[in-house]
Amino acid sequence: MNINDEIVLKKINRLIATDRLNKNQILQLVNLVSISKSINELEENMKWETFKSKY
């Protein structure tokens, strides 16, 4: 996904607001946008990264 695309930015903002992400999670989200192909994949990648960082 292209982070400069207006639709992608709106989706990212929605995720930040609905999930109440902290600064570290937002930075992680921005890094994962470029490797994700869809918003669903981005959400899955975020879950995986959150899981990995705990252990």
C-alpha positions, 0 to 999 in steps of 0.5 A: 500500500502507498502511504501517500495515498489519501484513502490509505491515510484515512484507513490508517487514521481510522485504525489509530483512532479506533484501536487507540494506538500509542506512539510505538504502535503508530510507528510500527503501523507506518512501517508495516504499510509499505509491505502490506497489500491491503488493510486486512493484511496490515491489521494482521501484520500489526497483530503479529508484530504486537505478538512478537514484541511481547516475547 
